[in-house]
Amino acid sequence: MLETKMQELELGSSTDSTEEQYIDEETYDKVAEARYKLYQAYVDRHEGDNFEQEGYYWGGSNQPEEEDKFFIGPFCTQEQTQREVDEQIQRGIFVDEDDLTEEQVVAFMKIFTSDFYMYIDKKAREGSGIGAVKSHSTVSSSSETYPVFSLNIDVLVDQCNEVKYQYDCNKSVLGECMEDDYITEITYTANAKGKNKKKNRRKTQHKSKTGPNIVKHRERIEKSLPKLICQLEQNMTKSLGSAKMLFHIAGMMSSASTHDPVIASCILSHDDGKILDSIIRLCKLAAKNAKEAMNDDTRLTIVGHMWWKSYGELTNLMGTATCGVGDPDSIRKSITNSEMLEEVLTLFKERLMPYFLPIIEPSKKEAWFCEEPMVWETIRGILWVLPRSFGAKFIKRHWDIIETACDRNIENMLKQCKIQHSRVLASERFMAEEALVKISYFISTLCMEGFEKQGMQTMVPGPLALGFLKRGAVPLLVKLSRCKYDVVSQNSVFGLANLTRLKDCRDLLFQMPNDEGIAFVKDMMTSKNCYCASNNMLLILHLSWDEEWLELLRAMEPKVENCCTKLAAFAMKNVLEYVDELKEASQVREGRIKQLTIEIARAKTDEEKTRLMDELKEVCDERVIQWDEYESEVPPSSVNLLTISRAILVLSSAIFRNRPMYERLRKTDYLELITTSLRSPFKDNARTALSCLNNAIAYNHSFGTATTPSQFSDPEYVVESLMVYIHEKMSLDENLVRHFLQTALDLLHSPSWLEIFHRVGAKNPMVAGFAMMHGRIDIEDSSRRQSKFEEDVIGNCNSGVPEKCTVNTGKLAKCQGCGKIESKRGEWKKCSRCRETVYCSRACQTSDWKIHKKICGK
């Protein structure tokens, strides 16, 4: 019957399976305004929670927000640097200068004049800005083909920054030879709105990559790139100027290799990997110069910091080049070409790992502590694009190094020893924190990647997740989660939350002594770091799949439902603050456009008019997020929106699938929380809200209560949101729509809701048509629906959970005496006679001997 209803409803839909309906700008704004009013109302209900007074905040960051601070080494502002310079001058101590000679600058400029570094914007080359240089021309300050300026380090820095900006904005290949035939520019429509709106950004359309232009492009890259790397190796000194130049060139090359596969492949494999070898040598040189500068009190702190920044960018370049040869159309940008994959694997094993291992392996420790963080980050980026099976092998081979690195950096972070150079101690402690951040991110990212999609939503464990489990990742992540450093803690909780999809992981947390497992969950849930609490909600959702965890979670104080609704309110508060900032920025931008338009009309000279028109074009072309686009423009990892989704998921979990818990849930404002997200452009929020609404109606059927319009502050919004979702997603997600269609039918056949349908139908023909079509069709028998729900959902805490996530993997042995499982493979001893049965202690073996001796050795 339900299939028939879906087919009938689909007849009235003109939505194509690959397109979404267009919503005009006025409707789009009204929907957004209505949604944010609901957000504000929900936040106002939680006004008594006093988030600021209680000290709630969204995690920490290992990088400062201000641009004038250095993220490699202790934070050092421009003001601090200038004060240090003044003190050094007064003491008569040597101060580094940007000491590149004019000949060195000219040598580098000759490399920059190749087509590889040309702008795609013709107008820029015709003007006087950087990029006006013609290919292979003589470079000098008086050259007719070059803009007039003094040749110094700032020119190189500006050139690098501009090229990097062009790559990052265009997200495509640059170069004069690619302009006319290889890339076709597409104009954009500013301020377009609606579901199929064009984004206010420049897009590019790629033509054939096998024609003569790509061959020509490759030839020029293979000619100019080795020259650039060679110039870097030949002209490096220990000065601040060299460090600054190396940092900006490496950053430019990272952006280039990200968006141009020709450059990426050239870095990795040109001339049997000679460019890659040169980059490794430059890394070693940068690290050496940084160490010397940091240990020399006669030199400025900024010199050591800049060399470490250069080292970080060079190391990052090796990772971005590897990612750059991946498939841009895949989600993970995986390397799908078999020949390229084989080549990258060989490079990683034979060239990169021999360089990385001495840095991260204690037994071969030859490097300074500051090198370790970026190495872990680079390895993570490379493993991200390689097959998961390779990641599993890497974990198997190097897990001891990972564990030891965590312990070593925790110890260094807490170290309080006296040392001759206080700035070295500060750097060492800072870099220990930084290394822990990178290692925890490395582990948590691979934990997430350890699960593979099976169907639309189902995630099942793969070899990578099982590899982490076998080697003791659970106790390690618990230890890191309790770290006082925010970023390490939140990364580790996220990794642990992903691993709890495995039954073994949930069992390990449950069997922790002295109820430490539930204490850990409580500590994370009540953490003032809402990033940790948000990740912990995902962990709680997975724990609710097991009966033994349900009672612990239901008895937890403060109550789970109160924590979830409170965190969701805090997340909505932050969303509203971002939206207000976007509204204010939009008003400022519109005011500036009006002002420039007036000034252009009043301009007295052509030169002034041209300048104002260029400024107006720059303001109009600037990529901005409109306030009503915020939830559709933020990345899928947005912590604010994910927190709302996770809160709703926990509230719809097995924790509340009995009468007492559901009655407890009804005392909260969870229905209002559901209502706020029904029309969210953030897909996870809309999907989870509709699922939770479906559960609420089913609960009421089963427990003999009713879901009435009076339980919602805006029941008309609920009906319209439900119908819009069904209408738009009918041909895109039939399995999910099937549940929501049944929910809509349930509401339609409830006398208290029928009036709401008619009221909304008077304004919305789609809702009126649905009510007319289905208003007289009988729905499933209530008693049958009730028994079916109790059997499938209420009576089964892991209903809908993949079978692989509900049973033990068998990778960890169980104690024959007490039934506990080992935290890592091979941790416990086997019976010395049969070599099969495992025991966690001598006491368990003794207590089980009377039974075991009858079968031992047979």
C-alpha positions in Angstrom: 0.0 0.0 0.0 2.8 2.4 0.9 4.5 1.8 -2.5 1.2 2.8 -4.2 1.0 6.0 -2.1 4.6 6.9 -3.0 3.9 6.4 -6.7 0.7 8.5 -6.5 2.6 11.3 -4.8 5.4 11.1 -7.3 3.0 11.8 -10.1 2.6 15.3 -8.8 6.3 15.9 -8.6 8.2 17.4 -11.5 11.6 17.0 -9.7 14.2 15.2 -11.7 16.3 12.5 -10.0 19.4 14.5 -10.6 18.2 18.0 -10.0 16.7 19.8 -7.1 13.8 22.2 -7.4 14.6 25.9 -7.8 13.5 28.1 -5.0 13.2 31.8 -5.7 15.1 34.4 -3.7 12.2 35.7 -1.7 11.0 32.2 -0.6 14.6 31.3 0.2 14.9 34.3 2.5 11.6 33.7 4.2 12.5 30.0 4.9 15.8 31.1 6.4 14.2 33.9 8.5 11.6 31.4 9.8 14.3 28.9 10.7 16.5 31.4 12.6 13.5 32.7 14.5 13.0 29.1 15.8 16.7 29.0 16.6 16.4 32.2 18.6 13.3 31.0 20.4 15.1 27.7 21.4 18.2 29.6 22.6 15.9 31.9 24.7 14.4 28.9 26.4 17.9 28.0 27.6 18.8 31.5 28.7 19.1 30.3 32.2 22.0 27.9 31.3 24.4 30.8 31.4 26.9 29.4 29.0 29.4 32.3 29.4 29.4 32.1 33.2 29.8 28.3 33.2 32.8 28.7 30.8 31.6 26.9 27.7 33.8 27.2 24.7 34.4 25.5 21.3 37.7 23.7 21.9 41.2 25.0 21.6 43.5 25.6 18.7 47.2 24.9 18.3 47.4 27.8 15.9 46.8 31.5 16.9 44.1 33.4 15.1 46.2 36.5 14.5 48.2 36.6 11.3 51.2 38.2 13.0 51.9 35.2 15.2 54.0 32.2 14.3 52.5 28.8 14.6 55.9 27.0 14.5 57.5 27.7 17.8 56.3 29.8 20.8 53.9 32.6 19.8 55.9 35.7 18.9 54.0 38.8 17.8 55.5 41.6 15.7 55.5 43.9 18.8 57.5 41.3 20.7 59.9 40.9 17.7 60.5 44.7 17.4 61.1 44.9 21.1 63.6 42.1 20.9 65.3 43.8 17.9 65.6 47.1 19.9 67.1 45.3 22.8 69.6 43.4 20.6 70.7 46.7 18.9 71.3 48.4 22.3 73.4 45.4 23.4 75.4 45.6 20.1 74.4 42.1 19.1 74.2 41.0 15.5 70.7 41.5 13.9 69.9 39.5 10.7 68.8 41.4 7.7 67.1 40.4 4.4 70.5 39.9 2.9 69.8 38.6 -0.6 71.9 40.4 -3.2 70.4 42.0 -6.3 72.0 39.2 -8.4 70.3 36.5 -6.3 66.9 38.3 -6.7 67.4 38.6 -10.5 68.3 34.9 -10.7 65.1 34.0 -9.0 63.1 36.4 -11.1 64.3 34.7 -14.2 62.7 31.5 -13.0 59.5 33.3 -12.1 59.2 34.7 -15.7 58.3 31.3 -17.1 54.8 30.7 -18.2 54.5 28.4 -15.2 54.1 31.5 -13.0 52.1 33.7 -15.3 48.7 34.9 -14.2 45.6 33.6 -15.9 44.2 37.1 -15.8 45.4 38.9 -19.0 44.5 42.4 -17.6 46.9 41.9 -14.7 49.7 41.3 -17.2 48.9 44.3 -19.2 49.1 46.5 -16.1 52.0 47.3 -13.8 51.4 44.5 -11.3 53.5 41.5 -10.7 53.0 39.0 -13.5 53.6 41.5 -16.3 56.9 39.9 -17.0 57.2 38.2 -20.4 58.7 34.8 -20.8 62.5 34.5 -21.1 63.0 38.3 -21.1 65.9 40.0 -19.6 65.0 40.9 -16.0 66.1 44.2 -14.6 64.6 47.2 -12.9 64.6 49.2 -16.2 63.3 46.5 -18.5 60.4 47.6 -20.7 58.6 44.3 -20.2 58.9 44.5 -16.4 57.2 46.9 -14.1 59.5 49.4 -12.5 60.4 48.6 -8.8 63.4 47.9 -6.7 64.7 44.4 -6.8 64.5 43.0 -3.2 63.2 40.1 -1.1 59.7 41.7 -0.9 59.3 41.5 -4.6 59.8 37.7 -4.4 57.5 37.4 -1.5 54.8 39.4 -3.3 55.2 37.3 -6.4 54.9 34.0 -4.4 51.8 35.2 -2.6 50.1 36.4 -5.8 50.7 33.1 -7.6 49.6 31.1 -4.5 46.4 33.3 -4.4 45.7 32.6 -8.1 46.0 28.9 -7.6 43.8 28.9 -4.5 41.1 31.1 -6.1 41.0 29.4 -9.5 41.6 25.9 -8.2 42.9 24.9 -11.6 46.0 24.9 -13.8 47.6 28.3 -14.4 50.0 29.4 -17.2 49.8 31.4 -20.4 49.9 28.3 -22.6 46.8 26.9 -21.0 44.6 30.0 -21.3 42.9 29.9 -24.7 42.5 26.2 -25.4 42.9 24.3 -22.2 40.7 26.3 -19.9 37.4 28.1 -20.7 36.3 30.6 -18.1 32.7 30.6 -17.0 31.0 33.7 -15.9 29.3 33.7 -12.6 26.0 35.2 -11.4 26.4 37.1 -8.1 23.8 36.8 -5.3 21.9 34.0 -7.0 19.9 32.0 -4.5 17.8 28.8 -4.3 18.6 25.2 -4.3 20.3 25.2 -7.7 21.9 28.6 -7.3 25.3 29.3 -8.9 28.0 30.1 -6.4 29.5 33.6 -6.5 33.0 32.3 -7.4 35.0 31.7 -10.5 34.7 28.2 -11.9 36.7 26.5 -14.7 35.8 23.9 -17.2 38.6 21.6 -18.3 38.8 20.4 -21.9 40.8 17.5 -23.1 44.0 16.8 -21.1 45.7 14.8 -23.8 46.0 17.5 -26.5 49.1 19.5 -27.5 48.6 22.2 -24.9 48.9 19.8 -21.9 52.0 18.4 -23.5 53.4 21.9 -24.0 52.5 22.7 -20.4 54.3 19.6 -19.1 57.4 20.4 -21.1 57.6 23.9 -19.7 57.0 22.7 -16.1 59.7 20.1 -16.4 62.1 22.8 -17.6 61.2 25.6 -15.1 60.6 23.6 -11.9 64.1 22.0 -11.7 65.6 25.4 -12.3 63.7 26.9 -9.4 64.6 24.1 -7.0 68.3 24.3 -8.1 68.3 28.1 -7.5 67.0 27.5 -4.0 69.7 25.0 -3.2 72.5 27.2 -4.6 71.4 30.5 -2.9 70.5 29.5 0.7 72.3 31.3 3.5 71.5 31.2 7.2 69.8 34.6 7.2 66.2 35.6 7.9 65.9 36.7 4.2 66.7 33.2 2.9 64.2 31.6 5.4 61.5 34.0 4.4 62.1 33.4 0.7 62.1 29.6 1.2 58.9 29.7 3.2 56.9 31.6 0.6 58.2 29.7 -2.4 57.4 26.4 -0.7 53.9 27.6 0.2 53.4 28.7 -3.4 54.5 25.3 -4.7 52.1 23.5 -2.2 49.2 25.4 -3.7 50.5 24.7 -7.3 50.9 21.0 -6.7 47.4 20.8 -5.1 45.7 22.2 -8.2 48.0 21.1 -11.0 48.6 17.4 -11.4 51.5 18.1 -13.8 53.4 20.0 -11.2 52.6 17.3 -8.5 53.8 14.5 -10.7 56.9 16.4 -11.7 57.8 17.0 -8.0 57.4 13.3 -7.3 58.9 11.5 -10.3 60.8 13.9 -12.7 64.3 12.7 -13.5 64.0 9.7 -11.2 62.9 11.7 -8.2 65.7 14.2 -8.2 63.3 17.1 -7.4 62.0 15.2 -4.4 65.5 14.5 -3.2 66.3 18.2 -3.5 63.3 19.0 -1.4 64.4 16.5 1.3 67.9 18.1 1.3 66.2 21.6 1.7 64.2 20.2 4.6 67.4 19.0 6.4 69.0 22.4 5.7 66.0 24.3 7.1 66.0 22.1 10.2 69.7 22.6 10.7 69.5 26.4 10.4 66.6 26.5 12.8 68.4 24.5 15.4 71.4 26.8 15.2 69.4 30.0 15.3 67.3 28.8 18.3 70.4 27.9 20.3 72.2 31.1 19.5 71.3 33.9 21.9 73.0 36.5 19.6 70.3 35.9 17.0 66.6 36.9 17.0 64.0 34.4 17.9 62.1 35.2 14.7 65.0 33.7 12.7 64.6 30.3 14.2 60.8 30.5 13.9 61.0 31.5 10.2 63.3 28.6 9.5 60.9 26.2 11.2 58.0 27.6 9.2 60.1 27.0 6.1 60.7 23.4 7.2 57.0 22.9 7.8 56.1 24.2 4.3 58.7 22.0 2.6 57.5 18.9 4.5 53.9 19.8 3.6 54.9 20.2 0.0 55.8 16.5 -0.1 52.3 15.6 1.1 50.4 18.0 -1.2 52.3 16.7 -4.2 51.2 13.2 -3.3 47.6 14.3 -2.9 47.9 16.3 -6.2 48.3 13.2 -8.3 45.0 11.7 -6.9 41.6 11.7 -8.6 40.0 15.1 -8.0 36.6 13.6 -8.5 36.8 11.2 -5.6 35.8 12.2 -2.1 39.2 11.3 -0.7 41.1 12.3 -3.8 42.4 8.7 -3.9 45.1 7.7 -6.4 43.1 5.5 -8.8 45.7 5.2 -11.6 47.4 1.9 -11.0 50.8 3.0 -12.5 50.8 6.2 -10.5 49.8 4.3 -7.3 52.6 1.9 -7.7 55.0 4.8 -8.3 53.8 6.7 -5.2 54.0 3.6 -3.0 57.6 3.0 -4.1 58.5 6.6 -3.4 56.9 6.5 0.0 58.7 3.3 1.0 62.1 3.9 -0.6 62.6 7.7 -0.3 60.2 9.3 2.2 60.1 6.7 5.0 63.9 6.5 5.3 63.9 10.3 5.9 60.8 10.3 8.2 61.8 7.3 10.4 64.8 8.9 12.1 62.6 11.8 13.1 59.8 9.8 14.6 61.5 6.6 15.8 63.2 7.0 19.2 65.8 4.3 18.6 67.1 6.2 15.6 66.6 9.7 17.0 68.8 12.1 15.0 66.5 15.1 14.6 65.4 17.9 16.8 62.0 17.8 18.4 60.5 20.5 16.2 60.7 18.3 13.1 58.3 15.6 14.4 54.9 17.4 14.2 55.0 18.2 10.4 56.2 14.7 9.6 53.2 13.1 11.3 50.9 15.6 9.4 52.6 14.7 6.1 52.3 11.0 6.7 48.6 11.4 7.5 48.0 13.3 4.3 49.8 10.7 2.2 47.9 7.8 3.8 44.7 9.6 3.2 44.9 9.2 -0.6 46.4 5.7 -0.5 44.3 2.5 -0.3 43.0 1.7 3.2 44.8 -1.6 3.0 48.2 0.2 2.9 47.2 2.3 5.9 46.5 -1.0 7.8 49.9 -2.3 6.9 51.5 1.0 8.0 49.8 0.8 11.4 50.8 -2.9 11.8 54.5 -2.1 11.1 54.8 1.2 13.0 52.4 1.0 15.9 55.1 0.8 18.5 56.6 4.0 17.2 53.1 5.7 17.5 52.7 4.6 21.1 56.2 5.6 22.1 55.8 9.0 20.4 52.7 9.7 22.4 54.3 8.8 25.7 57.5 10.8 24.9 55.6 13.9 23.9 53.4 13.8 27.0 56.5 13.6 29.1 58.2 16.5 27.2 55.0 18.6 27.5 55.1 18.3 31.3 58.9 18.7 31.6 60.0 21.5 34.0 63.8 21.0 33.9 66.3 23.9 33.9 68.0 24.6 30.6 70.5 27.3 29.6 68.2 28.8 26.9 64.7 29.4 28.1 63.4 29.9 24.6 64.6 26.4 23.7 62.7 25.0 26.6 59.6 27.0 25.5 59.9 25.7 22.0 60.4 22.2 23.2 57.3 22.2 25.3 55.3 23.9 22.6 56.4 21.4 20.0 55.6 18.5 22.3 52.0 19.8 22.4 52.1 20.3 18.6 53.4 16.8 18.1 50.6 15.3 20.3 48.1 17.3 18.2 49.4 15.9 15.0 49.6 12.3 16.3 46.1 12.4 17.8 44.8 13.9 14.5 46.7 11.2 12.6 45.1 8.4 14.7 41.6 9.9 14.8 41.5 10.5 11.0 42.6 6.9 10.3 40.1 5.6 12.8 37.4 7.3 10.8 38.8 6.0 7.6 38.8 2.5 9.0 35.1 2.1 8.4 33.7 1.6 4.9 30.3 2.6 3.6 27.9 -0.2 2.8 24.9 1.2 1.1 23.8 4.8 1.7 24.3 5.2 5.5 25.7 2.0 6.9 29.3 1.9 8.1 31.1 -1.4 8.6 34.6 -2.0 10.0 37.5 -2.6 7.5 41.1 -3.9 8.0 42.3 -0.5 9.2 39.8 -0.3 12.1 40.5 -3.9 13.1 44.3 -3.1 13.0 43.8 -0.2 15.4 41.7 -2.5 17.7 44.2 -5.3 17.8 47.2 -3.1 18.7 45.6 -1.3 21.7 44.3 1.9 20.2 41.4 2.1 22.7 43.5 2.5 25.9 45.8 4.9 24.1 42.9 7.1 22.9 41.4 7.1 26.4 44.8 8.3 27.8 45.1 11.0 25.2 41.5 12.1 25.7 42.3 13.0 29.3 45.2 15.2 28.1 45.0 18.7 29.4 45.6 20.1 25.9 42.2 20.8 24.3 43.0 19.9 20.7 44.6 16.6 21.7 41.6 15.7 23.8 39.0 16.5 21.2 40.9 14.7 18.4 41.2 11.6 20.6 37.5 11.6 21.7 36.6 11.7 18.0 38.8 8.8 17.2 37.4 6.8 20.1 33.9 7.6 19.1 34.5 6.2 15.6 36.1 3.0 17.0 33.1 2.4 19.3 31.3 1.2 16.3 33.2 -2.0 17.1 31.6 -4.2 19.8 35.1 -5.0 21.2 35.8 -1.3 21.8 32.5 -0.9 23.6 33.3 -3.9 25.8 36.7 -2.6 26.6 35.2 0.7 27.9 32.6 -1.2 29.8 35.0 -3.5 31.6 37.3 -0.7 32.8 37.8 -1.1 36.6 35.9 0.9 39.1 33.4 2.1 36.6 36.0 4.2 34.9 34.3 3.7 31.6 31.0 5.5 32.5 33.1 8.0 34.5 35.0 8.8 31.3 31.8 9.2 29.3 30.4 11.5 32.0 33.6 13.6 32.2 33.6 14.1 28.4 29.9 14.9 28.3 30.1 17.6 31.0 33.4 19.0 29.6 33.4 22.8 29.2 35.1 22.1 25.9 32.0 21.6 23.8 34.0 20.1 21.0 34.8 17.2 23.3 31.2 17.0 24.4 30.0 17.0 20.8 32.3 14.1 19.8 31.3 12.3 23.0 27.6 12.4 21.9 28.7 10.3 18.9 30.4 7.9 21.3 27.2 7.7 23.5 25.1 6.9 20.4 27.3 3.9 19.7 27.4 2.7 23.3 23.6 2.7 23.3 23.7 -0.3 20.9 24.6 -2.6 23.8 22.2 -3.6 26.6 24.8 -3.5 29.3 25.5 0.2 28.5 21.9 1.3 28.4 21.4 1.1 32.2 24.6 3.0 32.9 23.7 5.7 30.4 20.1 6.0 31.7 21.3 6.4 35.3 24.1 8.9 34.4 24.0 12.3 36.1 23.6 14.9 34.8 20.9 13.4 32.6 21.8 12.6 29.0 18.8 14.4 27.6 19.5 17.6 29.5 23.1 17.6 28.3 22.1 17.1 24.7 19.5 19.9 24.6 21.8 22.2 26.4 24.7 21.6 24.0 22.3 22.0 21.0 21.2 25.4 22.4 24.8 26.5 22.7 25.5 25.4 19.1 22.4 27.3 17.9 23.6 30.4 19.8 26.9 30.2 17.9 25.1 29.8 14.6 23.0 32.9 15.2 26.1 34.9 16.1 27.8 33.9 12.8 24.6 34.8 10.9 24.5 38.2 12.6 28.1 38.8 11.6 27.3 37.9 8.0 24.3 40.2 8.0 26.4 43.0 9.3 29.2 42.3 6.8 26.6 42.2 4.0 25.3 45.7 5.0 28.8 47.1 5.1 29.6 45.6 1.7 26.3 47.0 0.2 27.1 50.4 1.7 30.6 50.4 0.2 29.2 49.5 -3.2 26.7 52.4 -3.1 29.5 54.8 -1.9 31.8 53.7 -4.7 29.1 54.1 -7.3 28.5 57.6 -6.2 32.2 58.4 -6.2 32.6 57.1 -9.7 29.8 59.3 -10.9 31.6 62.3 -9.3 35.1 61.4 -10.4 36.9 64.3 -12.1 39.6 62.5 -13.9 39.8 59.3 -15.9 42.6 58.0 -13.7 40.5 58.5 -10.6 37.4 56.9 -12.3 39.5 53.9 -13.4 40.9 53.4 -9.9 37.4 53.5 -8.4 35.9 51.2 -11.0 38.7 48.7 -10.3 38.0 48.9 -6.6 34.2 48.5 -7.2 34.9 45.4 -9.4 37.1 44.0 -6.6 34.3 44.5 -4.0 31.7 43.0 -6.3 33.8 40.0 -7.3 34.8 39.2 -3.7 33.5 35.8 -2.7 31.1 36.3 0.3 28.7 34.0 2.1 25.2 35.5 2.4 23.6 35.2 5.8 20.9 32.9 4.5 23.4 30.6 2.9 25.4 29.9 6.0 24.2 26.4 6.8 24.5 25.3 3.2 28.0 26.8 2.7 29.8 25.6 5.8 31.8 22.4 5.5 30.3 19.1 6.6 32.6 19.1 9.6 31.1 22.3 11.0 31.1 21.6 14.8 28.1 23.8 15.5 25.8 22.1 13.0 27.2 18.6 13.8 26.5 19.1 17.5 22.8 19.8 16.7 22.6 16.6 14.6 24.4 14.5 17.2 22.1 15.8 20.0 19.0 14.7 18.0 20.6 11.3 17.2 21.2 10.6 20.9 17.6 11.7 21.8 16.3 9.2 19.2 18.6 6.4 20.4 17.7 3.2 22.3 18.3 5.1 25.6 14.8 6.4 25.4 13.0 3.3 24.0 11.1 2.4 27.1 8.1 4.0 28.8 9.9 5.6 31.9 12.8 7.0 29.7 10.4 8.4 27.1 8.3 10.1 29.8 11.5 11.6 31.0 12.3 12.8 27.5 8.9 14.4 27.1 9.7 16.7 30.0 12.4 18.3 27.9 12.0 20.6 24.9 13.3 18.0 22.5 10.3 18.4 20.1 11.2 22.1 19.7 14.8 21.0 19.0 13.4 18.7 16.3 11.3 21.5 14.8 14.3 23.9 14.5 16.1 21.5 12.2 13.3 20.2 9.9 14.2 22.7 7.2 17.9 23.0 7.7 20.0 23.0 4.5 22.6 21.0 6.5 21.4 17.6 5.3 22.4 15.6 8.4 20.3 17.9 10.6 17.2 17.7 8.5 17.5 13.9 8.2 18.0 13.3 11.9 15.2 15.7 12.9 12.7 14.0 10.6 13.8 10.5 11.9 13.4 11.7 15.5 9.9 13.1 14.7 9.0 9.7 13.1 10.2 8.0 16.3 8.2 10.4 18.5 5.0 9.6 16.7 5.8 5.8 16.8 6.5 6.0 20.6 3.2 7.6 21.2 1.4 4.9 19.2 3.1 2.2 21.2 2.7 3.9 24.6 -0.9 4.9 24.1 -0.3 8.6 24.0 -0.8 11.1 21.2 1.4 13.6 19.4 -0.7 16.7 19.3 -0.1 20.1 17.6 -0.1 21.8 21.0 3.2 20.1 21.8 4.9 22.2 19.0 5.2 26.0 19.1 4.6 26.1 15.3 2.7 23.0 14.1 2.2 24.5 10.6 5.9 24.8 10.2 6.2 21.1 11.1 3.6 20.0 8.5 5.1 22.1 5.7 8.6 21.0 6.4 7.7 17.4 6.4 5.8 17.7 3.1 8.6 19.8 1.4 11.1 17.1 2.3 9.0 14.3 1.0 8.3 16.2 -2.2 11.9 17.2 -2.9 13.6 13.9 -1.9 11.0 11.4 -3.4 13.2 10.3 -6.2 16.6 10.7 -4.4 16.2 8.7 -1.1 13.1 6.4 -1.4 14.0 4.3 1.7 14.1 7.3 4.0 11.1 9.0 2.4 9.1 5.8 3.0 9.3 6.4 6.7 8.5 10.1 6.5 5.5 9.4 4.2 4.1 7.1 6.8 4.7 9.8 9.4 2.8 12.3 7.3 -0.1 9.9 6.9 -0.2 9.2 10.6 -0.5 13.0 11.3 -3.0 13.4 8.5 -5.3 10.8 10.0 -5.2 12.3 13.5 -8.2 14.6 14.1 -6.1 17.2 15.9 -3.7 17.5 12.9 -6.2 17.4 10.1 -7.1 21.1 10.8 -3.4 22.0 10.5 -3.1 20.2 7.2 -6.1 22.2 5.8 -4.8 25.5 7.2 -1.4 24.9 5.6 -3.0 23.6 2.4 -4.9 26.9 2.0 -1.5 28.6 1.4 0.5 25.7 -0.1 -1.1 23.7 -3.0 1.3 20.9 -2.6 0.1 20.2 1.0 -3.6 20.6 -0.1 -3.0 18.0 -2.9 -1.5 15.6 -0.5 -4.4 15.9 2.0 -6.9 15.5 -0.8 -5.2 12.5 -2.3 -4.6 10.6 0.9 -7.1 11.9 3.4 -9.6 9.1 2.8 -7.1 6.2 2.4 -6.8 3.9 5.4 -3.4 3.6 7.0 -1.9 0.5 8.6 -3.8 -0.9 11.5 -2.6 0.8 14.7 -2.3 -2.4 16.8 -0.3 -4.0 14.0 2.0 -1.0 13.8 2.4 -0.9 17.6 3.5 -4.6 17.8 5.8 -4.2 14.8 7.4 -1.1 16.4 7.9 -2.8 19.8 9.4 -5.8 18.1 11.7 -4.0 15.7 12.7 -0.9 17.7 11.7 -0.8 21.4 12.6 -4.5 22.0 15.9 -4.2 20.2 18.5 -1.6 21.2 20.6 -2.2 18.1 17.8 -2.1 15.5 19.1 -1.0 12.2 22.8 -1.4 13.3 25.0 -3.5 10.9 25.5 -7.0 12.2 29.3 -6.6 12.1 29.0 -3.8 14.6 26.9 -5.8 17.1 29.1 -8.9 17.5 32.7 -9.2 18.7 35.3 -9.3 15.9 37.3 -12.2 17.3 40.5 -10.3 16.9 40.9 -9.9 20.7 40.9 -13.0 23.0 38.4 -13.4 25.8 39.4 -14.6 29.2 37.9 -18.0 29.8 37.5 -17.2 33.5 35.8 -13.8 33.7 34.8 -13.2 30.1 36.7 -9.9 29.7 38.6 -9.2 26.5 42.2 -8.2 26.2 43.0 -4.5 25.3 45.5 -5.5 22.7 46.3 -8.7 20.9 48.6 -11.1 22.7 48.4 -9.2 26.0 47.2 -12.2 28.0 48.8 -15.6 28.4 47.5 -18.9 27.1 47.2 -22.2 28.9 50.6 -23.7 28.8 49.2 -27.1 28.1 46.6 -26.6 25.3 48.0 -23.3 24.0 44.4 -22.2 23.1 42.5 -21.0 26.1 43.4 -17.5 27.3 43.3 -16.1 30.9 43.7 -12.5 32.1 45.2 -13.6 35.5 46.3 -16.6 37.5 43.2 -16.3 39.7 40.9 -16.7 36.6 42.9 -19.7 35.4 42.7 -21.3 38.9 39.0 -20.8 39.2 38.4 -22.3 35.7 40.7 -25.3 36.0 38.1 -27.7 37.3 36.1 -27.3 34.1 39.0 -26.7 31.7 41.1 -29.7 32.7 38.4 -32.0 31.3 38.9 -30.6 27.8 42.5 -29.3 28.0 44.8 -30.9 25.5 42.1 -33.0 23.8 
